Amino acid sequence: MYKLNFIVVILIGLSFLACVPAKKYQDLLAREKACSEELEKYKNTSSQAENKAQIIEEKLNLLDKEVEELKKDTLLNGTKYRSSFLELAKLKKQYADLEKTYENYKKLGSNEASIFQAELEAKSIELQRKEDALAILEKELNAKQALLAEREARVAELEEIISRQDKGIKLLKEKIAAALRAYENKGLTVEEKDGRIYVSLEAKLLFGSGSTAVEAQGRKAIIDLAKALENTSDLEIIVEGHTDNNKMSSSTSPKNNWELSVLRATAVVEIMLDNSAMNPFKIMAAGRSEFYPVDPNDKAKNRRIEVIVSPNLDELFELISR
């Protein structure tokens, strides 16, 4: 009887051990699926942001051209207006001279008076026509000036927002660099490029070979970065995982470089969110696998995590859409 119980215990233990790897594998499959969905979301969001930036740039160029055309039109209308005003003044003087002459001829005889009466009426008609044309020209000039002022105000507003964002990005870069100064020359760099901040962390600072678990020193660097970003609004943050081109082939997760890059990015995002007050709606994880190397001759540099901090373009896009 004792022997039978012993065998049952052994069988139950073996069954339990067999279940653990299966459960872990199912968890990894679920995580891989979530990462794939997050990557697709990132691709869509990144594409939308690039489209927004391109539309903003095109709209700003178009507004600049409109302003230049309006300036030319306003200058031309102003010249026409001044010319018409001088011509009208000349006509008024001629009309006054004719009235005076008419009064003189009235004293001399009815025949001469009739001739001057007809000439005076013709001048009066021409004078009225000129006054009407001048009034129309003045109205057009005022409309052009108002439109020009509106366009210049919109361009100034766009440029002010862009300038404010550029200054904000520069200040944030200095803040991030100061927070991560302890990791200089340890595989971490901070760079500003194309209006974005790129924080690059080499894999050796964060992970063991082929691992998705962040090690202690790398974990501290990630938390320091998250603390520097947590109180900054109007930002979009992308955490990208990158690998070298050494092929992976495994039956367990991670099975390949795509999965490794996504899982590493996700691990970094989880640490950032768990240890700061960052808004999860403003951050996303993505994997780039081996396809965006920074140095084709240095695989260690290509194995990295990049945290890309971008200004939110919604305010600019809303302004140009008005």
Order of alpha helices (4+ residues) and beta strands (2+ residues): alpha-alpha-beta-beta-alpha-alpha-beta-alpha-beta-alpha-beta-alpha
